[in-house]
Amino acid sequence: KKIYRIGSGSDPKSASTENDLTEKGITPLGGFPHFGEVNQDWVMLKGCTVGCRKRIITMRKSLLPQVSRKACEKIELKFIDTASK
């Protein structure tokens, strides 16, 4: 998986980017469906993870070096949408 961002739950500006300077947390208005508010540290991943909600996932460093163009590209988030769905 590709890691987009690692954030702190206590930081009120954790969902702000260089292009979007609005002070907002990662929790959308009304909280995440079937989960609630995020109060702890969090990781934003590309794609999805297998399993039920709130399942603990273990992440480890890759055993092989990632040399593909897709794996080596730099990620720049322009906007994180925190509107309620």
Summary of the structure (lengths in Angstrom):
residues: 85
radius of gyration: 14.5
end to end distance: 24.6
largest distance: 40.9
contacts: 139
relative contact order: 0.33
helix: 5%
strand: 13%
